[in-house]
């Protein structure tokens, strides 16, 4: 950002060379040259938060990929044009250059930001919609107790199930396997305890 928007100075007496780059093939250099790869990655990362924040801004238009990518493209193009005008009018220093690769990598970063936040939001919504089942034995009564070898079976009048904040109850059995009855004590109350 410091080289993009902030190098504004008082107009100079000497002419500033206007630099621009319309060579898209330089993007491919990023595959071979570390410095170009780092520069392209930085330009892409710069715009990842833009579309992520736009997605969560409350404007439904930015929940569409096309609109978010257009936002990133338009803002990046605007910055590059501002740099070009600044250099032509000697308002900006020669640290700036108008570069088509910046527009492309910034737009790719905006696309990445949209994809990341869209995937994250969809996973959160899916987790909210998939409710987990929970069970409870409150207010349940044991109807029958069966013991077979090392298995203890409690037949219940009802077992409560909670799914998505809805309570259901079913008759059922609770089965304990591999029970060591020498270490087990069962207390049976004929009336409510307490």
C-alpha positions as CSV (number, residue, x, y, z in Angstrom):
1,X,0.0,0.0,0.0
2,X,2.8,2.4,0.7
3,X,3.9,2.4,-2.9
4,X,0.4,2.4,-4.3
5,X,-1.4,5.3,-2.6
6,X,1.0,7.2,-0.3
7,X,4.0,8.4,-2.3
8,X,2.3,11.7,-3.1
9,X,4.5,14.7,-3.1
10,X,4.6,18.3,-4.2
11,X,5.1,18.5,-8.0
12,X,8.7,18.3,-8.9
13,X,10.7,20.5,-11.2
14,X,12.2,17.6,-13.2
15,X,10.1,15.4,-15.5
16,X,9.1,12.0,-14.1
17,X,9.4,9.1,-16.5
18,X,6.0,7.6,-17.0
19,X,6.2,3.8,-16.5
20,X,3.6,1.4,-17.6
21,X,3.5,-2.3,-18.3
22,X,1.1,-4.1,-20.5
23,X,3.0,-7.3,-20.8
24,X,0.8,-10.0,-19.4
25,X,3.4,-12.7,-20.0
26,X,5.3,-11.4,-16.9
27,X,2.8,-13.3,-14.8
28,X,4.3,-16.5,-16.1
29,X,7.7,-15.3,-14.9
30,X,6.3,-15.9,-11.4
31,X,6.7,-19.6,-12.1
32,X,10.4,-19.2,-12.7
33,X,11.6,-16.1,-10.7
34,X,11.2,-15.9,-7.0
35,X,10.9,-12.1,-6.9
36,X,8.1,-12.0,-9.4
37,X,6.3,-14.8,-7.6
38,X,6.5,-13.0,-4.3
39,X,5.3,-9.7,-5.9
40,X,2.4,-11.5,-7.6
41,X,1.5,-13.3,-4.3
42,X,1.6,-10.0,-2.4
43,X,-0.7,-8.3,-5.0
44,X,-3.1,-11.2,-4.8
45,X,-3.1,-11.2,-0.9
46,X,-3.7,-7.5,-0.8
47,X,-7.2,-8.0,-2.2
48,X,-8.3,-11.2,-0.4
49,X,-9.8,-9.2,2.5
50,X,-11.6,-6.8,0.2
51,X,-14.0,-9.4,-1.2
52,X,-14.2,-11.2,2.1
53,X,-15.4,-8.0,3.8
54,X,-17.7,-7.1,0.9
55,X,-19.3,-10.6,1.2
56,X,-20.1,-9.9,4.9
57,X,-21.0,-6.3,4.4
58,X,-24.8,-7.0,4.2
59,X,-25.1,-6.1,0.5
60,X,-26.5,-9.1,-1.2
61,X,-24.9,-8.1,-4.5
62,X,-21.5,-9.1,-3.1
63,X,-22.7,-12.6,-2.3
64,X,-22.4,-13.3,-6.1
65,X,-19.0,-14.1,-7.4
66,X,-19.3,-11.9,-10.5
67,X,-20.0,-8.8,-8.5
68,X,-17.2,-9.4,-6.0
69,X,-14.7,-10.0,-8.7
70,X,-15.9,-6.9,-10.5
71,X,-15.4,-4.9,-7.3
72,X,-11.8,-6.2,-7.0
73,X,-11.2,-5.5,-10.7
74,X,-12.7,-2.0,-10.6
75,X,-10.8,-1.0,-7.5
76,X,-7.5,-2.4,-8.8
77,X,-8.0,-0.7,-12.2
78,X,-8.8,2.6,-10.4
79,X,-5.6,2.4,-8.3
80,X,-3.5,1.7,-11.4
81,X,-5.2,4.6,-13.3
82,X,-4.6,6.9,-10.3
83,X,-1.0,5.9,-10.4
84,X,-0.8,6.7,-14.2
85,X,-2.5,10.1,-13.8
86,X,-0.3,10.9,-10.8
87,X,2.8,10.0,-12.7
88,X,1.7,12.0,-15.8
89,X,1.0,15.1,-13.7
90,X,4.1,14.8,-11.6
91,X,2.1,14.5,-8.4
92,X,3.4,11.0,-7.6
93,X,7.1,10.0,-7.3
94,X,8.7,7.6,-9.6
95,X,8.2,4.7,-7.1
96,X,4.9,4.0,-8.9
97,X,4.3,2.2,-12.1
98,X,1.1,1.4,-13.9
99,X,1.1,-2.3,-14.4
100,X,-1.6,-4.6,-15.9
101,X,-0.2,-7.5,-13.9
102,X,-1.2,-5.7,-10.7
103,X,-4.8,-5.5,-12.0
104,X,-4.8,-9.2,-12.9
105,X,-3.2,-10.4,-9.6
106,X,-5.4,-8.1,-7.5
107,X,-8.5,-9.5,-9.2
108,X,-7.3,-13.1,-8.7
109,X,-6.8,-12.2,-5.0
110,X,-10.3,-10.9,-4.9
111,X,-11.6,-14.1,-6.4
112,X,-9.6,-16.1,-3.8
113,X,-11.1,-14.0,-1.0
114,X,-14.6,-14.6,-2.3
115,X,-14.1,-18.4,-2.6
116,X,-12.6,-18.6,0.9
117,X,-15.3,-16.7,2.7
118,X,-18.1,-18.3,0.6
119,X,-16.8,-21.8,1.4
120,X,-16.5,-20.9,5.1
121,X,-20.0,-19.5,5.3
122,X,-21.5,-22.5,3.6
123,X,-19.7,-24.9,6.0
124,X,-21.1,-22.9,9.0
125,X,-24.6,-22.9,7.6
126,X,-24.4,-26.7,6.9
127,X,-23.2,-27.3,10.5
128,X,-26.2,-25.3,11.8
129,X,-28.6,-27.2,9.6
130,X,-27.2,-30.6,10.6
131,X,-28.4,-31.1,14.2
132,X,-26.7,-33.7,16.4
133,X,-28.8,-36.2,18.3
134,X,-28.7,-36.1,22.1
135,X,-30.4,-38.5,24.5
136,X,-31.6,-38.2,28.1
137,X,-33.1,-40.5,30.7
138,X,-34.8,-37.8,32.8
139,X,-38.3,-38.9,33.9
140,X,-37.6,-42.4,32.5
141,X,-38.6,-45.5,34.4
142,X,-37.1,-49.0,34.4
143,X,-39.7,-51.5,33.4
144,X,-37.6,-54.6,33.5
145,X,-34.0,-55.7,34.4
146,X,-32.4,-58.7,32.6
147,X,-29.0,-60.2,33.3
148,X,-27.4,-62.7,30.9
149,X,-23.8,-63.8,31.6
150,X,-21.9,-60.4,31.5
151,X,-24.8,-58.4,29.9
152,X,-27.1,-56.1,31.8
153,X,-30.3,-54.9,30.0
154,X,-32.5,-52.2,31.3
155,X,-35.9,-52.0,29.6
156,X,-37.1,-48.4,29.8
157,X,-40.6,-47.0,29.5
158,X,-39.2,-44.1,27.5
159,X,-35.8,-42.7,26.3
160,X,-35.8,-39.0,25.3
161,X,-34.1,-37.9,22.1
162,X,-33.4,-34.3,21.2
163,X,-32.9,-33.4,17.5
164,X,-32.7,-29.8,16.5
165,X,-34.3,-28.5,19.7
166,X,-37.3,-30.9,19.3
167,X,-38.0,-33.5,22.0
168,X,-39.1,-37.0,21.1
169,X,-39.4,-40.1,23.3
170,X,-39.4,-43.8,22.6
171,X,-39.6,-47.0,24.6
172,X,-36.2,-48.7,24.5
173,X,-33.5,-50.7,26.1
174,X,-30.1,-49.8,27.5
175,X,-27.6,-52.6,27.1
176,X,-24.4,-52.8,29.1
177,X,-21.9,-55.3,27.8
178,X,-18.9,-56.9,29.6
179,X,-20.3,-56.1,33.0
180,X,-18.3,-57.2,36.0
181,X,-21.1,-58.0,38.4
182,X,-18.6,-58.5,41.3
183,X,-17.9,-54.7,41.0
184,X,-21.5,-53.7,40.3
185,X,-24.2,-52.7,42.8
186,X,-27.8,-52.1,41.7
187,X,-30.2,-50.2,43.9
188,X,-33.9,-50.5,43.2
189,X,-36.3,-48.0,44.8
190,X,-40.0,-48.8,45.0
191,X,-40.9,-45.2,45.4
192,X,-39.3,-41.9,44.0
193,X,-36.0,-41.2,45.7
194,X,-35.4,-37.9,47.4
